[in-house]
Amino acid sequence: MSAPATPPLAVGSTLWIFDENRRVYPKEKLPNGQMCSFGPIWREHWQATVITGETRVSWLVRGPNSRAGKISKRDLAAGTMRGVLSSERDLDAACVVQQHAYKIGQRVQRMAGGVAAEHVLRQIAALVGYEL
């Protein structure tokens, strides 16, 4: 069963926009009563923004801080626009990549050499279209 297709964008649709200045920190306490000092939660940088209008080439948006802006329809459709996602499903996928890509890369680097490591690297290369 495949995931449902994302409905086409229109006025009133939600876009997710990355705001590096929006920081939310974990509010967990350690057993000794002190607060954790972890960095900000990456997902919380993303803010839902509603499309309020359109031009021939752009979507018009108004952010939560009343900042208006334009987002290129062509770049958004091509997936080449950084910091803008068109669905919560895309945001969930970006969060998985953000949380696990570096750790997986580190794990692969730490693998002992030999046939097993070579086999894993060849599989990864085939998956990402990298020719050894």
N, C-alpha and C positions, 0 to 999 in steps of 0.2 A: 504494500500500500504506500503510495507516494504522498508527500506533503501537499496540502492544498496550494494552488497557485495564488500568488499575491494579486489582489485586485488592481486594475489600472489606477494610476494616480489621477486625482481630480481635486477641484476646490473642496476643502473639508477633510481631505486625507491627512494622515499624520506622517511626518518625516521625523527621523531621529537625528539630531545635530550634536556633534561633539563640542563641548565647551571645556577647554582645559582649565579655566578659572573656577569652575564649579567643582568643589571638592567636598566629599562626604567621607568621614573616617569611621572605622568600626567602633562600636560602643561596647566592647567586651571588657569584662574585668578579669584580671588574673586571680588565681587562688589567694594571693596575699592582699587582695583588695585594690591593687593599683590598676590603672587603665592600660590597655594595650597601646603600643606606639607604632602600629603598622601604618603604611602609607594609605593614601585614599583608595576607595573602592572604585575600580576602573569603570564599571558599568554606570555608576552614578554621575560620571562626566557627561553622559548622553542625556539630552533633554528632548521630550516629545514637543514637536512644533507643528502647528496646523497650517496647511496651505490656505491662504486667504484670498488668492486671486491668481491670475495668469496673464502672461503676454504671449506673443507668438513663439518666443524662444525660452521663456523663463517661468518658473513657479515663483509666486510672491509669498513670502512667509513673514510672520510676525512672531518673534520669540517671546519667551516669558518675561523678559525685561523690557518689553515694548520696542525692541530693536527690529526694524523692518529690514528685509533683505531679499535678494534674488538668487535663485538656484537654477542653473542651466538645465533645461530639460534633456538636451542631448548628452551632456556629461553624466547626468544622473542615470539615464537609461543605459549608457554604455558601461556604467560601473567604474568610471575613471575619476569620479569626484571623491576626494578624501574628506572624511569627517561628516558625511551625510549618508544615512541609510534610509531605505524606503519602507521597511517593515520591521516589526519586532522580531520576526523570525531571523532576519538578517542580523539584527543586534545580538540575538542569542548565539548565532554562529560566530560572530566577531568576538564575543566574550569567551567562547570556548577556545578560539585560536589564541587570543591574548593570554589566557590563563595557562595553556598547555604547550604551545609551540616551542618556547624557549626550553622548557623542562624536557621535552622529548628530544630536542636537539642535543642538550647536555647529556642525556642518557645514552644516545647513540655515540657521542664522542667518547664516553667513558667505557664503552664496550671493549672488551679485550679483543685484540686482533684475531684473525683466523677465519675459518670457513663460515662460522655463524655470523660474525660481524659483516663479512663480505656479502653474505646472502641478504641480510637485513638492508644494507646499503643499496644493493642492486634493486630490491623491492621498492625502497623509497624513491630511488632515481626513476624507476619505471612509473610510479604513481604521479610524480611531479613533472614528468617529461624531460628529465635531465639525462643526457647521454654520457655514459662513462667513457 
